[in-house]
Amino acid sequence: MSVALCLQNISRHYIKDGKDFTAVSSVDLEVQTGEFLTFLGPSGCGKTTTLRMIAGFETPSSGEILLDGENITKVPANERDMGFVFQNYALFPHMKIFDNVAYGLKIRRETTDSIKKKVHEALAMVGLENAEGNYPNQLSGGEQQRVALARVLVLRPKIILMDEPLSNLDAKLRLHMRTEIRRIQRDLSLTCLYVTHDQKEALTMSDRIMVMQRGHIEQLGSPFDLYDDPASPFVADFIGQANLIPGTLVSKNGDYGIFNVNGKNIQARLGKQNPPEVGKEALLVVRPENLSFASCSENAIPVKIVNTLFEGDKIDYHVQVQGIADKTYSMGIPFLPGMQILDVGLEREASFVPQAGVIIRR
Amino acid sequence: MVKSSEKNDLVTKFTVFALWMAMGVFVVYPLVRLLGVTFWVDGHFTFENLKPFLDNWYDRRAIVNSIVLATAVGLTGTIIGFIFAFAVTRLSMPAWLKFAISAVTLLPLISPPFTSSIALTLSLGPNGILLQFFGLDNFNFYGFWGTYISETLTYFPIAFMTLTTILLRIDPNLEDAAYSLGSSPFNVFRTVTFPLAAPGLANAFLLVFSCSLADFATPQVLGGHSFPVLPTQAYLQITGMYDFKGGAALSFLLIIPALIVYGLQNFWVSRRSFVTVTGKAGGRSSIKGPGPLITAVVLGTVTFISAFVLYLYSIILIGSLIKVWGVDNSLTFENYHYVFTFGSKAIKDTLIIACVGTPIGGLLAVLIGYVTKWLKVKGHKTLETISLLNYTLPGTVVGIAYIIAFNDKPIVLTGTVYILIAAYVFRYSSAGIRNVIASLTQIDPSIEEASTSLGASSAYTFWKITVPLVLPAVMAGMKYLFIHSMTAISATIFLVSVHWSLITTRILECMTELQFAQACAFSIVLIIIVFIASGVMSLIAKTVCPVGNSTGGLR
């Protein structure tokens, strides 16, 4: 695979209310051809700014952007050959769907026949063959978003950039569009950069995810890596749900470590991204679905149930660990027929297999 | 690529230069000349020219009268406008009734400024039918009361339009919240609706105030000698005594309150507005209402005033169809015959001027919008302000400034059609300019970014995306310009000549020669032309912009 896009030490500063504000700081990134890469992070983390700098809507304060090895940092947006899909679709309200999709082709001065053919193809690809004669406001939100997609697909750009394209759609449609976008991206082997704050969306769609916080990269890796081996408490908490239990790393033994929680020693994997040091305070990351109540397990922490939420497929127990009174942790116990829901106030032991826990630096 | 962008750059530079030139010649230069004539005598600065008007009892009264009249008209107009706006936005009434009320309030806005004056003269003047009906003989209608009633009826629709927008924009959920917190209908009005509408009320008052302050036509017809105001005094000074210095000095006295109003509107009212466009108006529940008493009062006022406005317009229509008002009431078409023979030149001239000026004004609005909001060239704020300056100033001031500026070298335009067109274009494009700028600000930036990222150049994006999106705004602005080119008088009364006359000046002539029937016929013809023209322009707007005014990204 070749490198399609390369960000080298990209930063963006603003002057906001007289104060210097860093939206993006020193971001380095290499995007492979045909890759689906997602920028994930909470609002204000700099993901959209990064995407807009790649598109050419904003200029980096420092750093360089290379497209196919060519420096495009100062190339205007309309000469970059990238497709941008907007959160609010940004269809031209005064043009019919056909003209919206044909817009870029007309600028390229393609022949009428070729434009017609390509617009048909692009609309067929998103399943909107019959919408050509409509105006954007006659379509539903999901349809409008598909037109917006067709409008950039028709140009076969080197890279497609998408800025939270599904956030204005209802939940069901969002799930459907996830698979649609991914299917089209695979069929055409498009290089795609995707911005979202929805971690589920990121996990299901991406080849790789770049988690951002406060303008810098927290972790870059495949969805599995991020979930299995988070580099920081932030990533652990942001990707999926995680219990972060504080304690001390007692000793290391190969890939595993002994972790002390309030006097009780338990075994878990050592984080590879950001391994903690022996004798230092660290965090144990363990997912709610990996915890279970077991009376005779070695790898267990004594807990007290403080709340129970019945969620249908599972029971969400909120528990407190002795000695860490100000925090509650979550245990997701699958609900099986005939199961008894435990009462609030009971004391039990929460156990997990050593592979399911990761010890990371605090 | 480089070549084309260089060419664009040249075109852009030329556009900016041309706009500054136009603004310089037709806005700044006349004003500078006006101030020069006012304050510059024999090569030095002096207040000498102002002195006679501040010392002279009669002229000092003109100042006081102007302010008192404008305040009275402003207050009454705002109250009536608010009652109308409240009725349309807060009372449940069938759609056709709302439409009828809006139509009645629209009439004074598109009529020549004399319409209500003529009708009032025929009703309350000597031999007026209302006076005869009530048996009042000694009622002197000329002076403050006549002017006040007429101006209030003419200008309250402006307050109505401003306040309707404001009341519509107040989120109904706020009022619902107050109701559900236990507030009585009157208390909801007192504690929620009214405070939120207060900045709008202030703005409406200032608008009506400045309209009354600048109004020339009504006091000219109804004021009489006993009730001088600044615009009529200035007119007298210039056309009666050929005293440019005196006229200029009186204009300057008019500029001061106009600028104060402008300052208040821009720096005081605008900062106190809580009402914002949220874009998602909740459904207005129909159960609540302001209570039977308020409803009755509001509906009573609306009915009475609407009926009175309709009555005035029917007086004009009847007046145009009978021989001599109150003396020989037999039906005749003679007056229309008169209009189409002796008045045909005025009609033709007015139409030519309006038809030439309207597209120029539309282009001006687009270019100003392009330069100030799109290119944001250096000094774009100043350019925007200057482009609206002629509108901010009272028409009389603009007219006097034009006649002073273009009467001698280096630019001689008096007596030509160009001075009339220029006066209209640079004064009444304001609506178009504001509309275009407002709708440019409303366009979601992502729409333009989408165009750019699809490969379009900046200029291509502007002409293919932005212009079509602001076209409804431009068309509305052109309609406004056309209507005012047909009906305005205060600025152009100074600028007409033997070669180029206007329908409005002909109406004024008829009024001063007591040819009421002909004046009525002229008014009716003018109103019909304006109606047809605005209908045609709405039709054009509909065909050019089939999706209507849609500048949003989402919807």
Contacts between the chains, C-beta under 8 A, distances in Angstrom:
chain1	res1	chain2	res2	distance
A	55	B	449	7.7
A	55	B	453	5.7
A	56	B	452	7.8
A	56	B	453	7.3
A	57	B	449	5.4
A	57	B	452	7.6
A	57	B	453	7.6
A	76	B	452	7.7
A	77	B	449	7.2
A	77	B	452	4.5
A	77	B	453	5.3
A	78	B	452	4.7
A	78	B	453	6.9
A	78	B	454	7.6
A	78	B	455	5.1
A	78	B	456	5.7
A	78	B	457	5.9
A	78	B	458	8.0
A	79	B	1	7.2
A	79	B	455	7.5
A	80	B	453	7.4
A	81	B	455	7.7
A	82	B	453	6.3
A	83	B	453	6.8
A	83	B	454	7.7
A	84	B	449	6.9
A	84	B	450	6.6
A	84	B	453	4.2
A	86	B	446	4.5
A	86	B	449	7.4
A	86	B	450	6.2
A	86	B	553	7.4
A	87	B	446	7.6
A	88	B	444	6.4
A	88	B	446	6.0
A	88	B	553	4.0
A	88	B	554	5.0
A	89	B	553	6.7
A	89	B	554	7.2
A	90	B	444	6.6
A	90	B	446	4.0
A	90	B	447	4.8
A	90	B	449	7.0
A	90	B	450	4.0
A	90	B	553	5.3
A	91	B	447	7.9
A	91	B	450	7.8
A	91	B	553	7.9
A	92	B	447	6.5
A	92	B	450	7.6
A	92	B	451	7.4
A	92	B	465	5.8
A	93	B	447	7.9
A	93	B	469	7.1
A	93	B	547	5.7
A	93	B	550	4.2
A	93	B	551	7.4
A	93	B	552	7.3
A	94	B	468	4.5
A	94	B	469	6.0
A	94	B	545	6.6
A	94	B	546	7.9
A	94	B	547	5.5
A	94	B	550	7.1
A	103	B	451	7.1
A	103	B	454	5.5
A	103	B	456	7.5
A	103	B	464	8.0
A	104	B	454	3.7
A	104	B	455	5.3
A	104	B	456	7.9
A	107	B	454	6.7
A	107	B	455	4.6
A	107	B	456	5.3
A	107	B	460	6.7
A	108	B	455	6.6
A	135	B	546	7.8
A	135	B	547	5.4
A	137	B	547	6.7
A	137	B	550	6.4
A	137	B	555	6.3
A	148	B	450	7.9
A	151	B	450	7.7
A	151	B	454	6.9
A	152	B	453	7.9
A	152	B	454	7.3
A	155	B	454	6.8
A	155	B	455	7.3
A	168	B	554	7.1
